Amino acid sequence: MQTTIPFDRIPGSRKLFLDYLLGVASEFYSYPFTNRESYTSVQQKLGRRSFERERIVAALLRQNHEFGAGPRTVENINKLLDPTTTAVFTGQQVTIFGGPLYVFYKAALAVRLAESNCRRLQSPVVPIFWLAADDADFDEVAKVIVPGKDEKLLELVYRPKQHPGGQTMGSVLFDDAILILLDQYEQALPDTEFRCELMAQLRECYQPGESVVTAFGKYLSYLFKDTGLILVDPCDDEFRRLALPVFQRELKLREEAARAVENSNAALEARGYHLQVTKAGEYSNLFFCDGRRTRIDFAAGGFLVDGKYVTQSALEAKVSDTPSLFAPNVFLRPIVQSHIFPTLIYFAGPAETAYFAQMRELFEVFGEVPPVIYPRFSATIIERNIARLMEKYDLTFEESLGDMGQQITEVMKRTFPADFDSMFADLRDNIRERLGEISQLLDPSDHGLVTNAARIAGRIDVEIKSLEEKVFQAHRKKNQTVRMQLERVAFHLHPAHQLQERAFPINYYIAKYGHWVIDRLLGATDCNSGVHYLVYLDQTESEAT
């Protein structure tokens, strides 16, 4: 079972992304993703372009063989030899152990969109996942997040003997510290019958001497081995050579390219939208990668590379001779993708959608066909025990994203009277009043009876106070239980005040439910991805397969 939630009911959704979903920010995107004609238009334009398909296929076959691709992937790669074949693209910074859930959702939607558009366009469409091997943020890549047994996010960190500061992930190799991290990760995952098989696969992919990119590629290939998903490592020398015309054009048209982004930035700010990337006009869209990644800054008549002045002609010659030493930044990468591959669709999350709005004019500058920008699949998994707690407390998904303290207060109001103290005070007053009336009827000379009545009245008052304390203690205990259970719901649905897909890894659910959960989430991935999905997991489904 699954339901949907509009993004405008999810805290933190940016105005540009919401308007993009509604189609009211269309001037910043080349094609509306909701219009069927958009896909036909891009397909026709790609059909008039020529691509180095044989070189592409040879490189992809070599790479995906190394990743351990299955027969369907090989079949899809070979489809690219057909001049009518187009591609659905997505990508992600490489991660250790596969990353958070949204990485899985990206790959899953690529597969589903390729299948859907193949039927719609009556021509081959293949899914391609770009491994962002050019990224140099090692400290971010080294972090592995997993739900802890105390229902707090546990951060594990890969700590190599030598920090690869500034290196691109394509050149970083694991050392023996990865074995320590694997042991820590295993202990953090749910201890089930499925954990051993999962860890065996992770240990096979993530080994000392393996590159960060290849390990990630191998594991992603394992997760999607029967789907036909194609992986591409852009650091490959062949893909760098294929990207050379874009690199050369970036240097020759640097001012025009910078102006195109600045124009879009001004238009976005005039509409009250945020800029995902700022100061884009101060540096080139190329990085220099010689041991470490270095930004190339603009200078009069040339460039500054690592603080050293390089003339325009000298840098152009360097790029032409050794394109493998250069890499595109976030703006140029989509241009490179569309230059090398017949890119029909690129689907993006909120952040990617924002920077695509900044670069619409860049496609015109470089003479490339812009793809349809499509929203990526977004979802929250709701396990059966969490669903039961939500039902017990009549708690909606949207409420779980809010102030949990307020939700606890609201639940306690529904389960306990607000005038608790006054109820017992009234009870004591009523009993005292009735006992006083009875005492008036007693014979004052019967001292024993009068004394006994007074003793009984005092005992009743003590018992009422005792009852009041016990009821209050039970209420307080229930309050603690309610708090604990509601905090558990919040942790599983909105950990650390972010969507589950950005914190929980797919491996947490594989360890808990087995390989079945992969098929379940693949089946739940819907091409109507302009909303947030709630995917309900039920252990009985796993047992039935």
C-alpha positions in Angstrom: 0.0 0.0 0.0 1.2 3.6 -0.7 -0.3 7.0 -0.5 1.0 10.5 -1.6 1.6 13.8 0.0 2.0 17.1 -1.9 5.4 18.7 -1.5 3.9 22.0 -0.3 2.9 20.1 2.9 6.5 19.0 3.6 8.5 21.5 5.7 11.6 22.9 4.0 10.3 22.7 0.4 11.7 25.7 -1.6 9.5 28.0 -3.5 11.3 27.4 -6.8 10.9 23.6 -6.6 7.2 24.0 -5.7 6.6 26.4 -8.6 8.5 24.1 -10.9 6.2 21.2 -10.0 3.2 23.5 -10.6 4.5 24.6 -14.0 4.6 28.3 -13.0 8.5 28.6 -13.3 8.5 27.3 -16.8 10.6 30.2 -18.2 13.6 28.7 -16.4 13.2 25.2 -18.0 13.3 24.3 -21.7 10.4 21.8 -21.5 7.5 21.3 -19.1 7.9 17.7 -17.7 4.1 17.3 -17.6 3.6 17.8 -21.3 3.8 14.6 -23.4 4.9 16.7 -26.4 8.1 17.7 -24.6 9.5 14.2 -24.9 8.7 13.9 -28.6 10.3 17.3 -29.2 13.6 16.3 -27.5 13.6 12.9 -29.2 13.2 14.5 -32.6 16.0 17.0 -31.9 18.3 14.2 -30.7 17.5 12.3 -33.9 19.1 15.1 -35.9 22.3 14.9 -33.9 25.2 12.5 -34.3 26.8 10.7 -31.4 30.0 8.7 -31.1 27.9 5.6 -30.4 30.5 2.9 -31.0 33.0 4.6 -28.7 30.3 5.1 -26.1 29.3 1.5 -26.2 32.8 0.2 -26.1 33.6 2.3 -23.0 30.4 1.4 -21.2 30.8 -2.3 -21.9 34.3 -2.2 -20.4 33.2 -0.2 -17.3 30.0 -2.2 -16.6 31.8 -5.5 -17.0 34.2 -4.3 -14.2 31.1 -3.4 -12.1 29.7 -6.9 -12.6 26.7 -5.9 -14.7 24.0 -8.5 -15.7 22.8 -9.5 -19.1 20.1 -6.8 -19.3 22.6 -4.1 -18.7 24.8 -5.4 -21.5 21.7 -5.6 -23.7 20.8 -2.0 -22.9 24.3 -0.7 -23.6 24.3 -2.4 -27.0 20.9 -0.6 -27.8 22.9 2.6 -27.8 24.3 1.6 -31.2 20.8 2.1 -32.6 20.6 5.8 -33.7 17.0 6.0 -32.4 18.0 5.1 -28.8 17.9 7.8 -26.2 18.7 7.8 -22.5 17.2 8.7 -19.2 19.9 10.2 -17.0 20.5 10.7 -13.3 23.6 10.7 -11.1 25.0 10.9 -7.6 28.1 11.6 -5.6 29.7 8.3 -5.0 29.2 7.0 -1.4 30.4 4.3 0.9 28.0 1.3 1.2 25.5 2.8 -1.2 24.4 6.0 0.6 20.9 7.0 1.8 17.6 5.9 0.3 17.3 8.7 -2.2 20.3 7.3 -4.1 18.3 4.0 -4.5 15.2 6.0 -5.6 17.2 7.8 -8.2 18.4 4.6 -9.8 15.0 3.0 -9.5 13.2 5.9 -11.2 15.8 5.8 -14.1 14.8 2.3 -14.8 11.0 3.0 -14.6 11.2 6.2 -16.7 13.2 4.4 -19.4 10.6 1.7 -19.5 7.7 4.2 -19.6 9.2 6.4 -22.3 10.2 3.4 -24.4 6.5 2.6 -24.6 5.5 6.2 -25.1 7.9 7.0 -27.9 8.0 3.6 -29.5 11.8 3.6 -29.6 14.5 2.3 -27.3 15.2 4.3 -24.1 17.9 3.2 -21.7 18.6 4.2 -18.0 22.0 5.6 -17.2 23.4 6.5 -13.8 26.3 9.0 -13.8 28.8 8.2 -11.0 30.1 11.6 -9.9 33.7 10.5 -9.6 34.9 14.1 -10.1 33.7 15.1 -6.6 36.5 15.9 -4.2 34.6 16.3 -0.9 36.2 13.3 0.8 35.0 14.3 4.3 31.4 14.1 3.1 32.0 10.8 1.3 33.7 9.3 4.3 30.6 9.6 6.5 28.3 6.7 6.8 24.9 7.2 8.5 22.9 4.4 9.9 20.0 4.3 12.4 21.4 3.3 15.8 19.8 0.8 18.2 19.0 3.7 20.6 16.9 5.2 17.8 19.4 8.0 17.1 21.4 8.5 13.9 24.8 6.9 14.2 27.6 8.5 12.2 30.5 6.2 11.2 33.5 7.6 9.5 36.1 6.0 7.2 39.5 7.1 8.5 42.3 6.2 6.1 45.9 6.4 7.2 46.4 9.3 4.8 43.7 11.9 4.1 43.3 12.3 0.3 42.7 16.0 0.6 41.6 17.6 -2.7 41.7 14.3 -4.7 38.8 13.4 -6.9 37.0 10.3 -5.7 38.0 8.5 -8.9 41.6 8.4 -7.7 41.0 7.5 -4.1 41.7 3.9 -3.1 40.5 2.3 0.1 43.1 1.1 2.6 42.8 -1.3 5.5 40.6 1.2 7.4 37.7 0.1 5.3 37.8 -3.3 7.1 37.3 -1.5 10.4 34.4 0.5 9.0 32.8 -2.7 7.7 32.9 -4.3 11.2 31.4 -1.1 12.7 28.7 -1.0 10.1 27.8 -4.7 10.7 27.4 -4.1 14.4 25.2 -1.1 13.8 22.7 -2.8 11.4 19.8 -4.9 12.7 20.9 -8.3 13.8 18.8 -10.6 11.6 19.2 -13.6 9.4 19.6 -11.3 6.5 22.5 -9.2 7.8 25.2 -11.8 7.1 24.4 -12.1 3.4 24.3 -8.3 3.1 27.6 -7.8 4.7 29.2 -10.5 2.6 28.2 -8.5 -0.5 29.5 -5.2 1.0 32.8 -6.9 1.9 33.1 -8.2 -1.7 32.6 -4.7 -3.1 34.4 -2.5 -0.5 37.9 -3.9 -0.2 41.4 -2.5 0.5 42.9 -1.4 -2.8 39.5 -0.8 -4.5 38.7 2.7 -5.6 35.7 4.5 -4.0 34.1 4.8 -7.4 34.5 1.2 -8.5 33.3 -0.1 -5.1 30.2 2.1 -5.3 29.6 1.0 -8.9 29.9 -2.7 -8.0 27.4 -2.4 -5.1 24.9 -0.3 -7.2 25.3 -2.9 -10.0 24.5 -5.6 -7.5 21.3 -3.9 -6.2 20.1 -3.3 -9.8 21.6 -6.4 -11.5 18.3 -7.5 -13.1 17.0 -4.1 -14.2 19.3 -3.1 -17.1 20.7 0.0 -15.3 23.8 1.3 -17.0 26.6 2.9 -14.9 29.1 5.4 -16.3 32.3 6.6 -14.7 33.1 10.0 -16.4 36.7 10.0 -15.2 37.5 7.3 -17.9 40.0 8.7 -20.4 37.7 7.8 -23.3 34.8 9.9 -21.8 37.2 12.8 -21.2 38.2 12.7 -24.8 34.6 12.6 -25.9 34.0 15.7 -23.7 36.9 17.6 -25.2 34.8 19.8 -27.6 32.8 21.0 -24.6 35.9 21.7 -22.6 37.4 23.7 -25.5 34.2 25.6 -26.0 34.0 26.5 -22.3 37.5 28.2 -22.6 36.7 30.0 -25.8 33.3 31.2 -24.8 34.1 31.8 -21.1 32.6 35.3 -20.9 29.5 34.3 -22.9 29.0 31.2 -20.7 29.4 33.2 -17.5 27.0 35.9 -18.8 24.4 33.2 -19.6 24.4 32.0 -16.0 24.4 35.6 -14.6 21.4 36.4 -16.7 19.5 33.5 -15.3 20.6 34.3 -11.8 19.2 37.9 -12.2 15.9 36.6 -13.5 15.6 34.1 -10.7 16.3 36.7 -8.0 13.8 39.1 -9.6 11.2 36.4 -9.1 12.1 35.9 -5.5 13.8 32.5 -6.0 17.0 31.4 -4.3 20.3 30.7 -6.2 21.6 27.2 -5.6 25.1 28.2 -6.8 26.4 31.7 -6.3 29.4 33.7 -7.8 29.4 31.5 -10.9 30.7 34.4 -13.0 34.1 34.5 -11.2 35.5 31.2 -12.4 35.5 28.7 -15.2 33.1 25.8 -15.3 36.2 23.5 -15.6 38.4 22.1 -12.8 42.0 21.2 -13.2 42.7 17.7 -11.8 46.4 16.9 -11.4 46.6 15.0 -8.2 43.9 17.2 -6.6 41.0 19.1 -8.0 41.6 22.9 -8.4 39.2 25.6 -9.4 40.2 27.6 -12.5 39.6 31.4 -11.8 39.2 34.1 -14.5 42.1 36.6 -14.9 42.8 39.3 -17.5 43.6 37.6 -20.7 43.9 34.2 -19.1 43.3 32.2 -16.0 44.6 31.5 -12.5 45.2 27.8 -11.8 46.2 27.1 -8.2 47.3 30.8 -7.9 49.5 30.6 -11.1 48.7 32.7 -14.1 48.1 30.7 -17.4 47.3 32.4 -20.7 44.2 31.6 -22.7 46.2 29.9 -25.4 48.3 27.8 -23.0 45.3 26.5 -21.2 43.5 25.7 -24.4 46.6 23.7 -25.6 46.7 21.9 -22.2 43.1 20.9 -22.5 43.5 19.7 -26.1 46.6 17.6 -25.2 45.4 16.1 -21.9 41.6 16.3 -21.5 41.9 13.7 -18.7 43.3 16.4 -16.5 40.1 18.4 -16.6 36.6 17.9 -15.2 33.3 19.8 -15.5 31.7 21.5 -12.6 28.0 21.3 -11.6 27.0 23.6 -14.5 29.1 22.0 -17.2 28.4 18.4 -16.3 24.8 18.4 -17.8 26.3 19.9 -21.0 28.9 17.2 -21.1 26.2 14.5 -20.6 24.1 15.9 -23.4 27.1 16.2 -25.7 28.3 12.6 -25.2 24.9 10.9 -24.8 21.5 11.2 -26.5 20.0 12.5 -23.2 16.2 12.6 -23.3 15.5 13.1 -19.6 17.5 14.2 -16.6 15.6 13.8 -13.4 16.7 15.8 -10.4 16.0 16.5 -6.7 15.1 19.9 -5.4 18.7 21.1 -5.3 19.5 19.9 -8.8 16.3 21.3 -10.1 17.4 24.7 -8.8 20.7 24.8 -10.5 19.2 23.6 -13.8 17.1 26.8 -13.6 20.4 28.7 -13.5 21.8 27.1 -16.6 19.0 27.0 -19.2 20.9 29.5 -21.5 24.1 27.5 -21.2 22.6 24.8 -23.5 22.1 27.5 -26.1 25.7 28.8 -25.7 27.1 25.3 -26.2 24.6 24.3 -28.9 23.4 21.2 -27.0 19.9 19.8 -26.8 18.6 20.3 -23.3 16.8 17.3 -21.8 13.4 17.3 -20.0 14.1 18.0 -16.3 12.0 15.6 -14.4 11.4 15.5 -10.6 13.0 12.5 -8.9 11.0 9.9 -7.0 10.7 10.8 -3.3 9.3 8.5 -0.6 9.1 7.6 3.1 9.0 4.0 4.2 6.5 3.3 6.9 7.0 -0.1 8.6 4.1 -2.0 10.1 5.0 -1.2 13.8 5.3 2.5 13.0 2.0 2.5 11.1 0.3 0.9 14.2 1.6 3.7 16.5 0.4 6.3 14.1 -3.0 4.7 14.0 -3.0 4.3 17.8 -2.4 8.0 18.4 -4.4 9.2 15.3 -1.2 10.8 14.0 -0.8 11.8 10.3 2.5 11.8 8.4 2.4 15.6 8.2 2.0 15.9 11.9 5.0 13.6 12.4 7.1 16.2 10.6 6.2 19.0 13.0 6.9 19.8 16.7 6.8 16.5 18.4 6.5 18.2 21.8 3.3 19.8 20.6 2.0 16.4 19.3 2.7 14.8 22.7 0.7 17.5 24.4 -2.2 17.1 22.0 -2.2 13.3 22.5 -2.2 13.6 26.3 -5.1 16.1 26.1 -7.1 13.5 24.3 -6.3 10.8 26.8 -6.4 12.6 30.2 -8.8 15.3 31.5 -7.4 18.8 31.8 -9.2 19.4 35.1 -7.5 16.5 36.8 -6.6 18.4 40.1 -10.0 20.0 40.5 -11.8 16.7 40.1 -10.1 15.2 43.2 -10.4 18.5 45.1 -14.2 18.4 44.4 -14.3 14.8 45.5 -12.6 15.6 48.8 -14.9 18.6 49.5 -18.0 16.5 48.7 -17.0 13.7 51.0 -16.1 16.1 53.8 -19.5 17.8 53.4 -21.4 14.6 53.5 -19.4 13.3 56.5 -20.1 16.6 58.3 -23.8 16.1 57.7 -23.6 12.6 59.1 -21.7 13.8 62.1 -24.5 16.3 62.9 -26.8 13.3 63.4 -24.6 11.6 65.9 -25.2 11.8 69.7 -22.4 14.0 71.1 -22.3 12.0 74.3 -21.4 8.9 72.4 -17.7 9.7 72.3 -16.6 6.4 70.8 -18.9 6.7 67.8 -17.9 10.4 67.3 -14.2 9.5 67.5 -14.6 6.5 65.2 -16.5 8.7 62.6 -13.7 11.3 62.7 -11.1 8.5 62.3 -12.9 7.1 59.3 -13.2 10.6 57.7 -9.4 11.1 58.1 -8.7 7.7 56.6 -11.0 8.4 53.6 -9.1 11.7 53.0 -5.8 9.8 53.1 -7.1 7.1 50.7 -8.3 9.8 48.3 -5.0 11.5 48.3 -3.3 8.1 47.8 -5.6 7.4 44.8 -4.9 10.8 43.4 -1.1 10.2 43.6 -1.4 6.8 42.0 -3.6 8.1 39.2 -1.1 10.9 38.6 1.8 8.5 38.6 0.0 6.3 36.1 -0.6 9.3 34.0 3.0 10.4 34.2 4.1 6.8 33.2 1.7 6.9 30.3 3.0 10.3 29.3 6.6 8.8 29.2 5.3 5.9 27.1 3.5 8.2 24.8 6.6 10.4 24.5 8.8 7.4 23.8 6.4 6.0 21.1 5.8 9.3 19.4 9.6 10.1 19.4 10.1 6.7 17.8 7.6 7.6 15.0 9.3 10.9 14.5 12.8 9.2 14.3 11.7 6.7 11.7 9.8 9.2 9.5 11.7 12.4 10.0 15.1 11.7 11.6 17.0 14.7 12.7 14.3 17.0 11.2 15.0 15.7 7.6 13.2 13.4 5.3 13.9 9.7 6.0 15.3 9.3 2.4 18.2 11.6 3.3 19.3 9.7 6.4 18.3 6.1 6.4 20.2 3.8 4.1 18.7 1.1 1.9 20.9 -1.4 3.8 19.0 -0.8 7.0 15.9 -2.3 5.4 17.8 -5.1 3.5 19.3 -6.2 6.8 15.9 -6.1 8.5 13.7 -7.7 5.7 16.1 -9.3 3.2 16.5 -8.8 -0.5 12.7 -8.8 -0.9 12.6 -5.1 0.1 14.6 -4.2 -3.0 11.9 -5.6 -5.2 9.2 -4.0 -3.0 10.7 -0.5 -3.4 11.4 -1.0 -7.2 7.7 -1.9 -7.5 6.7 1.1 -5.5 8.7 3.6 -7.6 6.2 5.6 -9.6 6.8 7.7 -12.6 4.3 10.3 -11.3 7.1 11.7 -9.1 5.8 15.2 -8.5 4.6 14.2 -5.0 6.0 12.5 -2.0 5.1 8.8 -1.5 4.4 6.9 1.7 5.4 3.3 1.1 4.0 0.8 3.7 6.1 -2.2 4.5 4.5 -5.3 5.9 6.5 -8.3 7.2 3.8 -10.6 6.0 4.6 -9.6 2.4 8.2 -10.7 2.9 7.1 -14.0 4.3 4.8 -14.6 1.4 7.6 -14.3 -1.2 
